[in-house]
Amino acid sequence: MRFLVSVIDSKSIFTAMKQNGPFKVEDEVVNLDKKITSQARIWVKQFYTDPVTVTKYRAVRSHVFDLLQIESFDEIPRLLLDKSLVDQHSKRTYLLLANLYGISGELSEIRARIRSYADSADEVINYLQNKVLSDYCSNIEISNEIETTNDPVDLLLIIFNKNYHKKARFEAKRKLVLMGLSASIGQREKETDIENKFSDFLGFLNKYVWSPNLKIGEIKTAYLFSRHSKEDFKCTDINVITKAEDDLPKRLGELEKLTLLKRRFFNFKNKDIPVYVSVRKKDAAAKIIKLLRKNEKNPAAAVDDELGLMAVLDSIADVKRFVRHLTTAAVKADSIMVLEDIRDTLTGGHYYGTSTGSSSQTQMLKFFARIGGMRVEFIIHTNETYLNYQYQHGIAHDEYEVRRFFDTGVAEFLFPKDIYDLDMEKIRERQLTKFRASI
């Protein structure tokens, strides 16, 4: 098996989601009015010998009861029949969740915040439809009834409602789990003040890093005209074109690429040096997927790259100048920049990535920079290693994204075979072939 970390194996902390676990969504809903049923006897025989699973089951069951404000499963049928009682319980549940996740304000504000968590949960599936599983967009589409439902109590009750199909009931449960992760992320972002820190980081770059000879946001267009090997499409030759578009090659060969870079400049010893830069704050959907890949519910433990900067420079010498410029710029901003977790494979050697699906042949300079109360992930490339990062077979980021999505078990976790009838092993190979062909 390729799994280094798997969100679906016996060590998964997401007990409620596992389709071979105690909260499996069955074809039919059990009779909640009866204390003892044949299904209950089968369930007990299957799990009673595993004390850890039983303990996790009890914890999840208690959480469900607290959210619905009931004492046992046999109270659920009454809720399914009494809309006014559901509305009453729902208001109380919103207040309970507000206290759990540190949400302040009136009930309408609390509802709006939890609605945003529901939107983030849906965005996870939408993101996958547009990227890694784009060829299976219709297969994984969210049921209309679930996509338009955002009240946690309503979603919980759908799970126990026999009038809903198995797929819809699973998606209601999945949405609740993803909403919980989104809420934890929101709480963490509030604690770390990430929005203001992102703004401060951009301000630091504009004031102290980029060349004072250019206006804020000013860029210069350049093209990388490259040739690649037939075996693995590794970059073998590169030419930087900064002139007018009329100077660009009119037609590209089978092993040639033309890559656009919109570059800024930094001033080092009175010389302006070009650098392509991409600055990003990881969005909620990306953070949720990362938590799943890491088999984690705590954003503080799993998401250490909320703020990130990727830079591409013409040479290794320019890379060294850029890193030195960053540290001196930090001093000008009345701070010290400390570089942590440095991994440098630009000048040779292997990259020993800790993430499932990463390639040991990836070349880059990667580190975290601690500055002004922030911790920012930096990934720095030369033009050549950037092109390999984009195009080389086995290294290209699009391929890496496919591998880690499937190899960590997230694909099967979100779209179990007994519900979606998708063979994730075959889809993995098809998607890898597709991305390689597009390269």
BAMAR-943993 format. One line per field, with one value per residue (C-alpha): residue in one letter; residue number from 1; x, y, z. Coordinates in pm, 1 decimal. Layout:
residuo	[a;...]
num	[NUM;...]
px	[X;...]
py	[Y;...]
pz	[Z;...]
//
This chain:
residuo	[m;r;f;l;v;s;v;i;d;s;k;s;i;f;t;a;m;k;q;n;g;p;f;k;v;e;d;e;v;v;n;l;d;k;k;i;t;s;q;a;r;i;w;v;k;q;f;y;t;d;p;v;t;v;t;k;y;r;a;v;r;s;h;v;f;d;l;l;q;i;e;s;f;d;e;i;p;r;l;l;l;d;k;s;l;v;d;q;h;s;k;r;t;y;l;l;l;a;n;l;y;g;i;s;g;e;l;s;e;i;r;a;r;i;r;s;y;a;d;s;a;d;e;v;i;n;y;l;q;n;k;v;l;s;d;y;c;s;n;i;e;i;s;n;e;i;e;t;t;n;d;p;v;d;l;l;l;i;i;f;n;k;n;y;h;k;k;a;r;f;e;a;k;r;k;l;v;l;m;g;l;s;a;s;i;g;q;r;e;k;e;t;d;i;e;n;k;f;s;d;f;l;g;f;l;n;k;y;v;w;s;p;n;l;k;i;g;e;i;k;t;a;y;l;f;s;r;h;s;k;e;d;f;k;c;t;d;i;n;v;i;t;k;a;e;d;d;l;p;k;r;l;g;e;l;e;k;l;t;l;l;k;r;r;f;f;n;f;k;n;k;d;i;p;v;y;v;s;v;r;k;k;d;a;a;a;k;i;i;k;l;l;r;k;n;e;k;n;p;a;a;a;v;d;d;e;l;g;l;m;a;v;l;d;s;i;a;d;v;k;r;f;v;r;h;l;t;t;a;a;v;k;a;d;s;i;m;v;l;e;d;i;r;d;t;l;t;g;g;h;y;y;g;t;s;t;g;s;s;s;q;t;q;m;l;k;f;f;a;r;i;g;g;m;r;v;e;f;i;i;h;t;n;e;t;y;l;n;y;q;y;q;h;g;i;a;h;d;e;y;e;v;r;r;f;f;d;t;g;v;a;e;f;l;f;p;k;d;i;y;d;l;d;m;e;k;i;r;e;r;q;l;t;k;f;r;a;s;i]
num	[1;2;3;4;5;6;7;8;9;10;11;12;13;14;15;16;17;18;19;20;21;22;23;24;25;26;27;28;29;30;31;32;33;34;35;36;37;38;39;40;41;42;43;44;45;46;47;48;49;50;51;52;53;54;55;56;57;58;59;60;61;62;63;64;65;66;67;68;69;70;71;72;73;74;75;76;77;78;79;80;81;82;83;84;85;86;87;88;89;90;91;92;93;94;95;96;97;98;99;100;101;102;103;104;105;106;107;108;109;110;111;112;113;114;115;116;117;118;119;120;121;122;123;124;125;126;127;128;129;130;131;132;133;134;135;136;137;138;139;140;141;142;143;144;145;146;147;148;149;150;151;152;153;154;155;156;157;158;159;160;161;162;163;164;165;166;167;168;169;170;171;172;173;174;175;176;177;178;179;180;181;182;183;184;185;186;187;188;189;190;191;192;193;194;195;196;197;198;199;200;201;202;203;204;205;206;207;208;209;210;211;212;213;214;215;216;217;218;219;220;221;222;223;224;225;226;227;228;229;230;231;232;233;234;235;236;237;238;239;240;241;242;243;244;245;246;247;248;249;250;251;252;253;254;255;256;257;258;259;260;261;262;263;264;265;266;267;268;269;270;271;272;273;274;275;276;277;278;279;280;281;282;283;284;285;286;287;288;289;290;291;292;293;294;295;296;297;298;299;300;301;302;303;304;305;306;307;308;309;310;311;312;313;314;315;316;317;318;319;320;321;322;323;324;325;326;327;328;329;330;331;332;333;334;335;336;337;338;339;340;341;342;343;344;345;346;347;348;349;350;351;352;353;354;355;356;357;358;359;360;361;362;363;364;365;366;367;368;369;370;371;372;373;374;375;376;377;378;379;380;381;382;383;384;385;386;387;388;389;390;391;392;393;394;395;396;397;398;399;400;401;402;403;404;405;406;407;408;409;410;411;412;413;414;415;416;417;418;419;420;421;422;423;424;425;426;427;428;429;430;431;432;433;434;435;436;437;438;439]
px	[0.0;112.2;-50.6;184.0;-108.5;-462.9;-785.0;-974.9;-764.3;-796.8;-615.1;-854.7;-987.5;-1298.0;-1496.6;-1834.7;-1747.8;-1615.9;-1840.2;-1698.6;-1745.9;-2021.1;-2189.8;-2206.3;-2491.9;-2703.3;-2941.7;-3231.5;-3263.6;-3292.0;-3618.7;-3548.3;-3862.8;-3732.3;-3460.0;-3338.0;-3341.0;-3162.7;-2946.1;-2850.7;-2747.3;-2530.4;-2375.3;-2289.1;-2127.3;-1917.4;-1778.4;-1806.6;-1459.2;-1295.5;-1307.6;-1153.2;-1423.1;-1692.4;-1553.4;-1541.2;-1896.2;-2020.6;-1847.2;-2004.2;-2344.3;-2331.2;-2241.9;-2541.0;-2772.9;-2642.7;-2691.9;-3047.0;-3109.3;-3240.5;-3151.1;-3187.7;-3239.3;-3605.8;-3679.4;-3574.7;-3900.4;-4091.6;-3854.1;-3896.5;-4271.8;-4277.8;-4132.9;-4207.6;-4014.5;-3723.3;-3719.1;-3715.7;-3424.3;-3243.0;-3224.0;-3075.1;-2825.8;-2701.4;-2627.1;-2446.5;-2232.4;-2159.4;-2013.8;-1822.5;-1649.9;-1625.0;-1882.9;-2026.1;-2326.5;-2700.3;-2868.9;-2881.2;-2503.5;-2444.2;-2661.8;-2469.8;-2133.5;-2244.4;-2390.7;-2041.4;-1908.0;-2168.9;-2063.7;-1701.4;-1810.0;-1983.6;-1683.1;-1464.4;-1671.4;-1695.7;-1317.2;-1268.9;-1525.3;-1323.7;-979.9;-875.9;-1208.3;-1317.3;-1391.2;-1631.6;-1815.4;-2162.3;-2072.9;-1978.9;-2231.6;-2395.6;-2767.2;-2974.1;-3149.5;-2818.5;-2654.0;-2945.2;-2959.2;-2730.3;-2897.8;-2700.2;-3016.7;-3185.8;-2876.3;-2860.2;-3223.9;-3181.7;-2933.6;-3212.8;-3492.8;-3597.0;-3752.6;-3405.1;-3190.7;-2870.3;-2651.4;-2832.8;-2809.1;-2435.2;-2386.8;-2572.6;-2333.0;-2032.1;-2142.3;-2170.1;-1818.7;-1673.5;-1866.3;-1706.2;-1360.3;-1446.8;-1563.5;-1236.0;-1045.1;-1252.5;-1182.9;-810.6;-804.7;-970.5;-717.7;-419.0;-567.4;-472.0;-660.3;-472.0;-143.6;-192.4;-252.1;54.0;266.5;161.4;236.2;583.2;657.0;538.8;721.6;1049.2;1102.5;1000.8;1203.5;1120.9;1173.9;838.5;485.2;290.4;156.6;369.2;493.7;698.7;601.1;852.7;829.0;1027.0;1089.4;1197.9;1285.4;1221.8;1341.2;1124.3;1159.1;1014.3;969.6;1245.4;1366.7;1687.6;1722.8;1568.5;1566.5;1411.7;1230.0;1151.7;1098.2;775.6;541.0;647.6;976.5;804.8;831.8;541.8;504.7;613.1;762.7;636.9;894.1;882.5;691.8;626.2;547.1;432.7;575.7;461.5;764.2;832.0;1176.6;1379.5;1677.1;2001.6;2317.2;2162.1;2058.1;1697.3;1661.7;1346.6;1143.0;809.0;610.2;286.6;157.6;-135.7;-348.7;-479.1;-859.1;-1099.9;-1161.1;-786.4;-738.5;-1022.6;-872.1;-533.2;-683.3;-831.4;-501.2;-323.2;-596.9;-629.1;-907.9;-682.4;-577.9;-297.2;-132.8;-190.1;-208.4;126.7;132.5;-162.2;52.7;282.4;505.5;649.9;930.4;1103.1;1439.3;1679.5;1967.0;2081.6;2290.4;1971.9;1801.0;2075.4;2046.4;1668.6;1691.7;1952.2;1736.7;1440.8;1636.7;1774.7;1427.7;1293.9;1551.5;1440.3;1086.6;1217.4;1203.9;1437.2;1355.5;1433.7;1445.8;1313.9;1282.0;1513.5;1522.6;1755.0;1777.6;1841.4;2207.0;2154.8;2049.7;1705.5;1399.8;1275.9;917.9;701.2;378.2;224.3;272.4;570.1;873.3;1228.8;1348.6;1176.9;1425.0;1350.0;1451.7;1182.2;1169.8;944.6;1022.7;919.1;877.4;663.2;449.7;389.2;517.7;526.9;612.6;858.9;913.5;1184.7;1274.8;1504.7;1340.3;1453.0;1327.5;1000.8;938.2;1015.0;775.5;511.7;581.5;821.9;662.1;666.8;739.0;477.1;252.0;-70.7;41.2;140.6;-203.2;-365.8;-135.5;-177.3;-556.3;-590.7;-296.1;-398.5;-743.6;-928.8;-1093.9;-1244.7;-1325.1;-1536.1;-1677.8;-1702.1;-1742.4;-2062.5;-2237.1;-2074.7;-1973.6;-1636.5;-1317.5;-1070.2;-766.0;-857.2;-960.2;-623.0;-439.1;-674.9;-635.7;-257.3;-256.2;-481.9;-262.9;50.3;-113.0;-213.0;149.3]
py	[0.0;359.3;504.1;677.2;842.6;728.2;884.0;557.9;298.2;169.2;474.5;723.6;974.4;1033.2;742.9;885.8;893.6;541.4;319.0;12.4;169.2;196.7;490.8;336.1;469.9;166.1;118.7;156.4;346.2;128.0;128.6;389.9;308.8;-34.2;-79.0;-413.5;-512.2;-769.5;-489.6;-384.7;-741.8;-758.5;-423.2;-536.6;-859.3;-659.6;-394.2;-502.7;-661.8;-329.4;-108.3;193.0;191.2;153.1;450.0;662.1;553.3;665.9;1003.2;1064.8;942.2;1182.9;1466.4;1382.5;1370.1;1703.8;1871.7;1737.2;1789.9;1438.5;1148.2;851.2;755.1;672.4;1045.2;1115.3;995.5;1261.7;1530.2;1405.7;1463.9;1793.3;2089.4;2341.3;2128.1;2106.4;2485.9;2519.5;2276.7;2440.0;2780.6;2621.6;2424.5;2739.5;2892.2;2577.1;2577.8;2948.9;2883.3;2580.3;2769.8;3113.9;3283.8;3604.4;3812.7;3783.9;3464.8;3598.9;3655.9;3308.5;3156.6;3350.6;3230.9;2867.5;2913.7;3015.6;2688.6;2500.9;2691.1;2589.6;2226.5;2242.4;2422.8;2120.5;1910.0;2190.9;2231.0;1859.4;1874.5;2149.1;1997.1;1647.2;1479.8;1708.4;1411.7;1275.2;1598.0;1444.8;1133.4;1329.5;1613.1;1701.5;1621.9;1939.7;1872.6;1860.2;2153.6;2379.4;2261.3;2442.7;2401.4;2142.8;2002.0;1958.3;1782.6;1552.3;1456.6;1378.6;1107.1;932.1;1001.5;691.6;909.6;1015.3;800.0;647.2;887.5;1194.1;1066.6;1006.0;1352.7;1508.4;1334.3;1428.8;1791.4;1801.2;1658.7;1909.0;2192.0;2091.4;2114.1;2449.4;2578.0;2468.5;2645.4;2960.2;2954.4;2908.6;3195.4;3420.9;3322.1;3379.3;3694.0;3552.9;3810.9;4103.7;3914.8;3848.0;4220.0;4302.1;4059.9;4220.1;4558.7;4440.1;4320.0;4644.6;4873.3;4692.0;4412.9;4529.2;4785.2;5148.6;5226.4;5066.9;5150.5;4916.4;4628.5;4715.2;4410.5;4335.0;4052.8;3784.6;3450.1;3133.4;2957.4;2607.0;2271.7;1944.5;1584.7;1327.3;1073.0;1270.9;1626.6;1761.6;2107.8;2079.2;2434.0;2768.4;3120.6;3423.9;3654.5;4001.8;4180.2;4243.6;3958.4;3987.1;3828.2;3515.7;3192.4;3162.1;2788.1;2551.3;2209.4;1894.0;1926.7;2305.8;2525.3;2897.0;2999.1;3347.9;3508.4;3844.7;3956.0;4212.4;4344.3;4380.2;4608.7;4446.0;4659.6;4920.3;4660.9;4566.9;4187.7;4027.2;3777.2;3611.3;3594.0;3425.9;3512.8;3320.9;3266.6;2910.2;2910.8;2714.3;2432.9;2373.8;2369.0;2119.5;1884.9;1916.0;1822.9;1512.8;1420.6;1457.7;1264.6;1562.9;1774.9;2037.8;2310.7;2422.2;2080.8;2017.2;2351.1;2522.5;2695.2;2934.4;3212.0;3128.0;3285.1;3118.5;3297.5;3219.8;3375.4;3354.2;3184.1;3028.9;3343.1;3550.9;3310.2;3375.4;3750.9;3735.3;3544.8;3791.9;4082.6;3942.5;3923.2;4276.4;4405.1;4252.0;4446.9;4766.9;4677.9;4656.6;4278.2;3982.6;3716.8;3368.0;3088.0;2753.1;2399.1;2477.1;2224.8;2312.3;2087.5;2354.1;2261.6;1884.3;1610.4;1472.0;1627.5;1406.3;1521.5;1417.6;1437.6;1136.4;1155.7;1393.0;1316.3;1289.3;1444.3;1778.4;2066.0;2381.2;2592.4;2560.2;2715.8;2888.5;3249.8;3382.9;3760.7;4019.7;3762.3;3569.3;3236.3;3229.0;2934.5;3021.6;2803.8;2940.0;2816.2;2898.8;2922.2;2566.9;2404.4;2598.9;2456.6;2108.0;2175.1;2258.5;2002.1;1715.9;1372.9;1242.9;1589.1;1822.3;1974.3;1872.0;1507.8;1548.7;1684.6;1378.8;1132.6;1279.0;1306.1;937.7;792.0;943.4;783.0;1116.3;1014.3;699.4;887.6;1150.3;920.0;561.7;295.1;143.1;479.9;637.5;317.1;466.2;261.1;510.0;301.6;311.9;676.8;763.5;618.1;780.8;1122.9;1092.0;999.3;1294.3;1548.2;1408.8;1437.4;1798.7;1875.5]
pz	[0.0;-64.8;248.4;490.8;665.3;596.5;708.9;650.5;831.3;1188.2;1322.8;1169.8;1421.2;1209.0;1355.0;1256.9;886.5;831.6;623.5;799.7;1141.6;1403.0;1226.8;881.9;669.3;579.8;290.4;531.7;859.1;1169.7;1360.3;1625.0;1826.0;1923.9;2184.0;2050.7;1684.5;1471.1;1331.7;1685.0;1769.7;1455.6;1544.9;1898.3;1772.1;1525.6;1760.2;2124.7;2124.6;2029.9;2342.3;2164.4;1896.7;2162.2;2353.2;2037.3;1954.5;2293.9;2256.7;1914.2;2035.4;2330.1;2093.9;1873.1;2174.0;2302.2;1964.9;1937.0;2312.5;2365.6;2593.4;2357.4;1992.3;2048.4;2088.5;1729.9;1560.3;1752.7;1625.0;1270.0;1299.7;1492.4;1297.4;1573.5;1822.7;1579.2;1543.5;1920.3;1954.9;1664.6;1835.7;2145.3;1933.5;1762.1;2102.9;2215.4;1901.9;1942.6;2286.8;2158.9;1878.5;2037.0;1813.7;1957.2;1858.6;1816.2;1697.4;1341.0;1346.1;1486.1;1213.4;947.5;1080.6;1089.6;743.3;629.0;774.0;572.0;259.7;323.6;357.7;20.2;-129.0;-51.3;-289.8;-545.0;-540.0;-610.1;-891.0;-1057.2;-1003.2;-895.8;-983.6;-1266.6;-1494.3;-1232.9;-1159.7;-1199.6;-997.0;-685.6;-713.2;-381.8;-354.9;-390.9;-61.7;127.1;-48.9;45.4;407.4;652.1;991.0;1196.0;1353.8;1016.1;879.5;1180.2;1147.1;776.1;875.6;1070.0;821.5;626.1;355.3;239.9;13.7;149.8;-52.1;80.5;438.7;398.3;250.1;542.7;782.1;571.1;560.0;939.5;978.2;730.0;899.0;1227.9;1072.0;915.5;1254.8;1417.3;1141.1;1189.9;1561.9;1496.4;1244.8;1500.3;1766.7;1535.4;1374.3;1035.4;827.3;978.1;964.0;593.5;540.0;751.0;548.5;218.6;373.4;475.5;121.2;-37.6;204.1;265.1;8.8;-338.8;-525.4;-440.8;-809.6;-892.4;-785.0;-558.6;-765.8;-1070.7;-1260.2;-1570.0;-1805.6;-1897.5;-2076.1;-2013.1;-2343.2;-2246.8;-2400.2;-2222.1;-2233.9;-2405.2;-2121.6;-1831.1;-1964.6;-1741.2;-1842.0;-2047.4;-2182.0;-2096.1;-2234.3;-2060.8;-2304.2;-2172.3;-2503.0;-2693.2;-2776.6;-3141.5;-3035.1;-2903.8;-3103.8;-3346.4;-3303.0;-3025.0;-3082.5;-2912.0;-2632.4;-2596.2;-2352.8;-2320.3;-1962.3;-1864.1;-1548.4;-1412.6;-1217.5;-948.2;-856.3;-540.0;-504.8;-394.7;-380.0;-612.9;-869.8;-945.2;-963.3;-1111.6;-912.0;-985.5;-664.3;-564.3;-217.6;-77.6;229.0;229.0;199.3;418.8;168.0;123.8;501.4;548.3;288.8;456.6;794.0;633.6;467.1;800.2;987.8;1221.3;1365.8;1521.3;1273.2;1504.0;1467.6;1096.0;912.4;958.8;619.3;638.0;491.2;203.0;-58.9;-366.8;-550.8;-881.3;-969.0;-1262.3;-1078.6;-751.8;-693.9;-715.5;-474.4;-218.4;-275.5;-228.0;101.8;229.3;115.0;308.0;633.6;598.7;506.9;829.2;1031.3;856.9;969.8;1329.8;1343.1;1308.2;1049.8;1176.3;918.5;1043.0;899.4;608.1;321.0;34.2;-271.6;-535.3;-565.3;-571.1;-333.2;-260.6;-106.3;174.3;194.0;485.3;286.4;117.6;-260.4;-256.2;-474.5;-343.0;-671.1;-611.1;-615.2;-419.7;-123.4;140.0;484.7;733.1;819.5;1156.9;1144.5;1322.8;1501.4;1177.2;1048.9;669.6;445.3;167.8;-140.3;-368.1;-717.0;-1001.0;-1342.3;-1418.7;-1097.9;-1125.1;-1470.8;-1342.6;-1054.4;-1314.4;-1586.4;-1500.8;-1473.9;-1118.1;-976.1;-1126.2;-861.4;-1037.6;-1025.5;-660.9;-578.0;-736.5;-559.2;-213.1;-249.6;-329.7;-138.3;196.4;164.0;138.8;-189.3;-37.7;284.1;106.1;-163.5;-29.7;-296.0;-154.2;-200.5;-508.1;-688.4;-786.9;-809.5;-663.0;-756.3;-1126.7;-1109.3;-955.1;-1252.7;-1502.9;-1343.6;-1329.0;-1698.4;-1773.8;-1593.3;-1754.3;-2095.9;-2028.5;-1940.8]
//
